[in-house]
Amino acid sequence: MLDVIEIQKILPHRFPFLLIDRVLELEEGKFIDAYKNVSISEHVFQGHFPGHPIYPGVMIVEGMAQAGGILAFKSLSDEDQEDIENKVVYFMSIDKCKFRAPVRPGDRLEYKVSVIKHRGDIWVLKGEAFVDGKLTTEAELKAMIMDK
């Protein structure tokens, strides 16, 4: 549905911190399904961990947060979307976070984020990350869309 060029029009993140490669499906105000291809060439593997590369959990949570940001921005009214370059998503909390399985180079990390609650500029999201259909990470994320 959205490739990395379109994603960069929505999110302010850039290499090496843009953690979404593609959006597969998005239903405004409801859910997003996106993914990142995890590559051994990523800088994080230089130190996490040499000889036993594991993609850091905080990066997985950040990827879920970025997917949630895309969902929130794409769910804005047409009028608010016209002003998207002057908006930013700030994450307020990460709750109930659990890491279930390691993510390694070569994995396709799929993010499924759904809206639990949305009121005004505040979004509460359920984030899940999967590799080959297996749950690796889950968290509840709270975010706010603000002016830059």
ZIDA-V196303 format. One record per residue. SS is DSSP state (2 for helix, 1 for strand, 0 for the rest). OMEGA is omega in radians with two decimals (* if undefined). Layout:
ss->(SS,SS)
omega->(OMEGA,OMEGA)
This chain:
ss->(0,1,0,2,2,2,2,2,2,2,0,0,0,0,0,0,0,0,0,0,0,1,1,1,1,1,1,0,0,0,1,1,1,1,1,1,1,0,0,0,0,0,2,2,2,2,0,0,0,0,0,0,0,0,0,0,2,2,2,2,2,2,2,2,2,2,2,2,2,2,2,2,2,2,0,0,0,2,2,2,2,0,0,2,2,2,1,1,1,1,1,1,1,1,1,1,1,1,1,0,0,0,0,0,0,0,0,1,1,1,1,1,1,1,1,1,1,1,1,0,0,1,1,1,1,1,1,1,1,1,1,0,0,1,1,1,1,1,1,1,1,1,1,1,1,1,1,0)
omega->(3.07,3.06,-3.04,3.10,3.12,3.11,-3.14,3.04,-3.09,-3.08,3.08,-3.07,3.08,3.10,0.06,-3.02,3.00,-2.95,3.06,3.10,-3.08,2.98,-3.13,-3.07,3.11,2.99,-3.05,3.11,-3.06,-3.04,3.04,3.05,-3.07,3.10,3.02,3.01,-3.11,-3.06,3.09,-3.12,3.13,-3.07,-3.05,-3.11,3.07,-3.09,-3.04,-0.20,-3.14,-3.14,3.13,-3.01,3.08,3.11,-3.04,3.12,3.14,3.10,3.08,3.12,3.09,3.08,3.07,3.13,3.11,3.07,3.09,3.08,3.08,3.12,-3.13,-3.13,-3.13,3.14,3.11,3.06,3.13,-3.14,3.13,3.14,3.11,-3.10,-3.01,-3.13,3.11,-3.13,3.08,3.08,3.04,3.09,-3.04,3.13,3.02,-3.08,3.04,-3.09,3.11,3.07,-3.00,-3.09,3.14,3.07,-3.03,3.06,-3.12,3.13,2.96,-3.07,-3.09,3.13,3.03,-3.09,-3.14,-3.11,3.00,-3.12,3.08,3.10,-3.12,-3.13,-3.08,3.12,2.98,-2.98,2.98,-3.14,3.07,3.08,-3.07,2.91,-3.12,3.10,-3.13,3.13,3.10,-3.03,3.05,3.12,2.99,-3.04,3.05,-3.07,3.10,3.02,-3.09,2.98,3.14,*)
